[in-house]
Amino acid sequence: MDTLPYPLNPRLPPHCTIVPPYLLVRLAKLDGPRFAQAAAAARQSLLRDSQIRQLRGGGRPFAYSGARTLPTRTPGEFDRTISDAGGQERLPGRRVRAEGQAPGSDPAVNEAYDGLGSTQTLFWSQFGRDSVDGSGLPLDATVHYGKQYDNAFWDGERMVFGDGDGEVFNRFTISLSVIGHELTHGVTQFTANLEYRGQSGALNESISDVFGALVEQHARKQSTAEASWLIGKGLFTDQVEGEALRSMKAPGTAYNDDVLGKDPQPASMAGYVETEDDNGGVHLNSGIPNRAFFLVAESLGGNAWETPGRIWYDTLTGTGLDRRSNFAAFAAATADTAARLYGNSSTAHDAVLQAWATVGVVAASPAPALTQPTLPTPPAPAQPPE
């Protein structure tokens, strides 16, 4: 048996949900019979999320307050367990599928199992990371959490998925980018551990969006040009007009609907939102670094999990960030990483600098001054003979 060299989650991490509270607040205010079920589900989901946030705010310790014993295993080997909460809010629920067992008839169980595998495959095959903690932490998930729970979250040791309300939201296992997003909160928890407030919190959300998108692209073998760059595609039912929760390619365009409202994410610092809600706008302003990553990937072409993904991963797991790093600090760290990996003034380095300038986080590099060419001095005109 191997023992982890650190206590597993000695204090509760922040409650990082995929659906932002401002969207649930809007749904909770819906009046009328058409979306009565969705409104009730949104109110209940907000209440549950608030209770969990208060619990985490108190810093109450996890049950796992000491070292966790793991079976001896081969690095990179899958170790997944899916449990079924059966509509209750007690975790983990009843175990319904363990590693290596065949798929069953419940699509949520199968999607969660496959999504955990796709996420680990990306991190192990591309970055050499053995599970979210880098030391082979088993990947556990619970499905069918709560009644019509409109969210999904990483609780510090497992993924938790609601079933949605059926009117606005489908089941939350339906989107691979959601599974990758939430598990990446675990990676951030064990690395930079970015504080979940303000710009550092928006970076925390953005990093999860980045790797959530990369998990989906890698699993589907999609190039940068082929990918949708949508986070949560498939979550909305056909009763509303919405492509996804967020668009990394064009923040602010993921949905525009009488029920959902308009996607409020800014695409650059010109639209930066100053607010105390949503932990200082973590789900709003994450659109800015999201677009920066997309611009790097678009500039370089090919597969986004290769050069752009490596730059972001090495930045997240390196020493250039602290818990309260802001956008400017993260931009500088990614530029330093690109220069270290690929060379100063390399194509990758220039792409990173240009992306952060485009979204207004750093000043654009001044264009080189135009100089007039030096022309030869014309010969003096010949003097007429005297």
C-alpha positions in Angstrom: 0.0 0.0 0.0 1.2 3.5 -0.8 0.4 6.5 1.5 0.0 10.0 0.2 2.7 12.3 1.7 0.3 15.0 2.7 -3.1 15.2 4.4 -5.9 15.0 1.8 -7.9 18.3 1.9 -7.4 19.3 5.5 -9.8 22.2 5.0 -12.8 22.5 2.7 -12.1 24.1 -0.7 -14.3 26.8 -2.2 -17.6 25.6 -3.7 -16.9 25.9 -7.4 -20.0 25.2 -9.4 -20.4 25.1 -13.2 -23.6 27.2 -13.4 -23.0 30.8 -12.1 -25.3 32.0 -9.4 -26.5 35.0 -11.5 -28.1 32.6 -14.1 -29.8 30.6 -11.4 -31.1 33.8 -9.8 -32.7 34.8 -13.1 -34.3 31.4 -13.5 -35.6 31.5 -9.9 -37.5 34.7 -10.7 -39.4 33.2 -13.6 -43.1 33.6 -13.2 -45.8 31.6 -14.9 -46.6 27.9 -15.5 -44.3 27.3 -18.5 -41.1 27.2 -16.5 -42.5 26.7 -13.0 -40.5 23.5 -12.5 -37.3 25.2 -13.6 -38.0 28.2 -11.3 -38.5 26.0 -8.3 -35.4 23.9 -9.1 -33.3 27.1 -9.4 -34.5 28.3 -6.1 -33.7 25.0 -4.4 -30.3 24.8 -6.1 -29.4 28.3 -5.0 -30.4 27.4 -1.4 -28.3 24.3 -1.5 -25.3 26.0 -3.0 -25.5 28.8 -0.4 -25.6 26.2 2.4 -22.5 24.5 1.0 -20.7 27.8 0.6 -21.4 28.8 4.2 -20.0 25.4 5.3 -16.8 26.0 3.3 -16.5 29.5 4.6 -16.3 28.2 8.1 -13.3 26.1 7.2 -14.8 22.9 8.7 -12.4 20.0 8.3 -13.0 17.1 5.9 -13.5 13.6 7.2 -10.2 12.8 5.6 -8.0 14.9 7.9 -5.0 12.6 7.8 -3.0 10.7 5.1 -5.1 8.6 2.8 -4.0 5.1 2.1 -4.1 4.0 -1.6 -3.6 0.6 -3.1 -0.3 0.2 -4.9 -0.9 1.0 -8.6 0.9 1.8 -11.8 1.2 5.6 -12.4 -1.4 6.9 -14.8 -3.7 3.8 -14.2 -7.4 4.6 -14.0 -9.1 4.2 -10.6 -12.7 5.4 -11.0 -15.8 4.9 -8.9 -19.3 6.1 -9.7 -21.9 6.4 -6.9 -25.7 7.1 -7.1 -27.2 9.6 -4.6 -30.7 8.5 -5.7 -32.0 12.1 -5.5 -30.7 12.6 -2.0 -28.0 15.0 -0.8 -25.9 12.6 1.2 -22.5 11.7 -0.3 -21.1 9.6 -1.7 -24.3 7.5 -2.3 -24.6 3.9 -3.4 -21.6 2.6 -5.4 -22.9 1.5 -8.8 -19.8 1.2 -11.0 -16.2 0.5 -10.2 -13.1 0.6 -12.3 -13.2 -2.0 -15.1 -16.9 -2.8 -14.8 -19.0 -2.8 -17.9 -21.4 0.1 -18.7 -24.9 -0.2 -17.5 -28.3 1.2 -18.6 -27.9 4.6 -16.7 -26.5 7.2 -19.1 -25.5 9.5 -16.2 -23.3 6.7 -14.7 -21.7 5.9 -18.1 -21.1 9.5 -19.0 -19.5 10.3 -15.6 -17.3 7.2 -15.8 -16.2 8.0 -19.4 -15.7 11.7 -18.6 -13.4 10.9 -15.6 -11.4 8.7 -17.9 -11.1 11.3 -20.7 -10.0 13.9 -18.2 -7.3 11.7 -16.7 -6.2 10.6 -20.2 -5.5 14.2 -21.2 -3.6 15.1 -18.1 -1.5 11.9 -18.1 -0.8 11.6 -21.8 -0.1 15.2 -22.5 1.3 16.6 -19.2 2.4 13.5 -17.3 0.1 14.3 -14.4 -1.2 11.3 -12.5 -4.7 12.3 -11.5 -5.8 15.6 -10.1 -3.3 15.6 -7.3 -0.4 14.3 -9.3 -0.1 11.3 -7.1 -2.8 9.0 -8.3 -5.8 10.1 -6.3 -8.7 7.9 -7.2 -11.4 9.7 -9.3 -14.8 9.4 -7.7 -18.1 10.9 -8.8 -21.7 10.9 -7.6 -24.6 11.2 -10.0 -28.3 11.9 -9.4 -27.5 14.4 -6.6 -30.5 16.1 -5.1 -33.9 16.5 -6.7 -33.6 18.4 -10.0 -30.4 19.9 -8.8 -29.3 22.5 -11.4 -25.5 22.3 -11.0 -22.3 20.2 -10.8 -19.3 20.8 -8.6 -16.0 19.4 -7.3 -16.2 19.1 -3.5 -12.5 18.6 -2.8 -12.5 14.8 -3.2 -15.2 13.9 -5.7 -17.3 15.2 -8.6 -21.0 15.7 -7.9 -23.6 16.0 -10.7 -27.2 17.1 -10.6 -29.9 15.9 -13.0 -31.1 19.3 -14.0 -34.8 20.4 -14.0 -35.7 19.0 -17.4 -37.1 22.3 -18.6 -34.0 24.5 -18.9 -31.2 22.2 -17.9 -30.5 18.6 -18.9 -28.4 16.2 -16.8 -25.0 17.6 -16.0 -23.0 14.6 -17.1 -24.1 15.2 -20.7 -21.3 17.7 -21.3 -17.7 16.4 -21.3 -16.4 20.0 -21.0 -18.3 20.3 -17.7 -16.7 17.1 -16.3 -13.2 18.3 -17.4 -13.9 21.8 -16.0 -14.9 20.6 -12.5 -12.0 18.1 -12.2 -9.6 20.8 -13.2 -10.7 22.7 -10.0 -9.1 19.7 -8.3 -5.9 20.2 -10.2 -5.8 23.9 -9.3 -6.6 23.0 -5.6 -3.4 20.9 -5.5 -1.2 23.4 -7.4 -1.6 27.2 -7.5 -4.7 27.0 -5.3 -5.9 30.3 -6.6 -8.1 32.2 -4.2 -11.7 32.0 -5.3 -12.5 35.7 -5.4 -11.9 38.6 -7.8 -9.3 38.2 -10.6 -7.6 35.2 -9.0 -11.0 33.5 -8.8 -11.8 34.4 -12.4 -8.4 32.8 -13.3 -9.5 29.7 -11.3 -12.7 29.5 -13.3 -10.9 30.2 -16.6 -8.3 27.5 -16.1 -11.1 25.1 -15.5 -12.8 26.2 -18.7 -9.5 25.9 -20.6 -8.8 22.4 -19.6 -12.5 21.4 -19.8 -12.4 22.5 -23.4 -9.1 20.6 -24.0 -10.5 17.4 -22.5 -13.4 17.6 -24.9 -11.1 18.4 -27.9 -8.6 15.8 -27.1 -11.3 13.1 -26.6 -12.9 14.0 -29.9 -9.6 14.6 -31.8 -10.6 18.1 -32.7 -8.2 20.7 -33.9 -8.4 24.3 -32.8 -10.3 25.2 -36.0 -12.7 22.3 -35.6 -13.6 22.8 -31.9 -16.7 24.7 -30.8 -14.9 26.3 -27.8 -18.2 26.1 -25.9 -18.3 25.2 -22.2 -21.4 23.2 -21.3 -22.7 22.5 -24.8 -25.8 20.3 -24.5 -26.7 21.4 -21.0 -29.6 23.6 -22.2 -32.8 21.9 -23.4 -34.4 22.7 -26.7 -37.0 24.9 -24.8 -34.5 27.7 -24.6 -32.2 29.5 -27.0 -28.7 28.8 -25.7 -25.7 27.1 -27.2 -23.8 26.6 -23.9 -23.0 28.3 -20.6 -19.9 30.1 -22.0 -18.1 30.7 -25.3 -14.3 30.9 -25.1 -14.0 32.1 -28.7 -16.6 34.9 -28.3 -17.4 35.6 -24.6 -20.8 37.1 -24.3 -22.5 35.1 -27.1 -23.2 31.7 -25.6 -26.9 32.5 -25.0 -29.4 35.2 -25.7 -33.0 34.2 -24.7 -36.0 35.7 -23.0 -35.7 33.0 -20.3 -32.0 32.9 -19.8 -31.3 36.5 -20.6 -28.1 37.5 -22.4 -24.7 36.0 -21.7 -23.0 38.8 -19.6 -19.4 37.7 -20.0 -16.9 40.4 -21.2 -14.4 39.6 -23.9 -11.8 42.2 -22.9 -10.8 44.5 -20.0 -12.9 47.2 -21.6 -16.0 45.3 -20.3 -14.5 44.2 -17.0 -17.3 43.9 -14.4 -16.8 45.3 -10.9 -19.2 43.5 -8.6 -19.4 41.8 -5.1 -21.7 39.2 -6.5 -20.4 35.8 -7.7 -17.3 36.1 -5.5 -16.3 39.3 -7.3 -17.5 38.2 -10.7 -15.5 35.0 -11.1 -17.8 33.5 -13.7 -18.2 36.8 -15.5 -14.6 38.1 -15.9 -13.2 34.6 -16.6 -14.3 35.4 -20.2 -11.2 37.7 -20.6 -8.5 35.1 -19.9 -10.7 32.5 -21.7 -10.5 34.5 -24.9 -6.8 35.1 -24.4 -6.2 31.3 -24.4 -8.4 30.9 -27.5 -6.4 33.6 -29.3 -3.1 31.8 -28.6 -4.6 28.6 -29.9 -6.0 30.3 -32.9 -2.7 32.0 -33.7 -0.7 28.7 -33.4 -3.2 26.4 -35.1 -3.1 22.6 -34.8 -4.1 21.0 -31.5 -4.8 23.4 -28.6 -3.7 20.8 -26.0 -0.2 20.8 -27.4 1.7 24.1 -27.3 -1.0 26.4 -25.8 -2.1 23.7 -23.3 1.5 23.0 -22.3 2.1 26.7 -21.6 -1.0 27.0 -19.4 -0.4 23.8 -17.6 3.3 24.6 -16.8 2.2 28.0 -15.6 -0.5 26.6 -13.3 1.9 24.0 -11.8 5.0 26.1 -11.7 6.3 28.7 -9.2 5.3 31.9 -11.0 1.9 32.3 -9.4 0.6 32.9 -5.9 -2.9 32.4 -4.5 -3.9 36.0 -5.3 -2.3 36.4 -8.7 -4.3 38.7 -10.9 -4.7 38.8 -14.7 -1.5 40.8 -15.3 0.5 38.4 -13.1 -0.9 35.4 -14.9 -0.3 37.0 -18.3 3.4 37.6 -17.3 3.7 34.1 -16.1 2.4 32.6 -19.3 4.7 34.7 -21.3 7.7 33.7 -19.2 6.6 30.0 -19.6 6.3 30.4 -23.4 9.8 32.0 -23.6 11.3 29.3 -21.4 9.7 26.4 -23.3 9.9 27.7 -26.9 12.3 30.6 -26.8 12.1 34.4 -26.4 10.4 36.0 -29.4 9.4 32.5 -30.7 6.1 32.2 -32.5 4.5 30.8 -29.3 5.9 33.6 -27.1 4.7 36.3 -29.5 1.3 34.6 -29.7 0.9 34.8 -25.9 2.0 38.4 -25.7 -0.3 39.4 -28.5 -3.3 37.6 -27.0 -3.0 39.3 -23.7 -2.6 42.6 -25.4 -5.7 42.0 -27.6 -7.9 41.4 -24.5 -6.4 44.5 -22.8 -4.6 42.9 -19.9 -1.2 44.2 -21.0 -0.4 47.1 -23.2 0.2 46.4 -26.9 3.8 46.5 -27.9 4.5 49.7 -29.8 4.9 49.3 -33.5 8.5 49.8 -34.7 9.2 53.4 -35.7 9.2 54.0 -39.4 12.4 55.5 -40.6 13.1 57.2 -43.9 15.6 55.3 -46.0 19.0 57.1 -46.3 19.4 58.1 -49.9 22.8 58.7 -51.4 23.8 62.4 -51.8 23.4 63.4 -55.4 26.5 64.7 -57.1 26.9 68.4 -57.4 25.8 69.7 -60.8 28.6 70.2 -63.3 29.9 73.7 -63.6 29.7 75.2 -67.1 33.2 75.9 -68.6 34.3 79.6 -68.4 
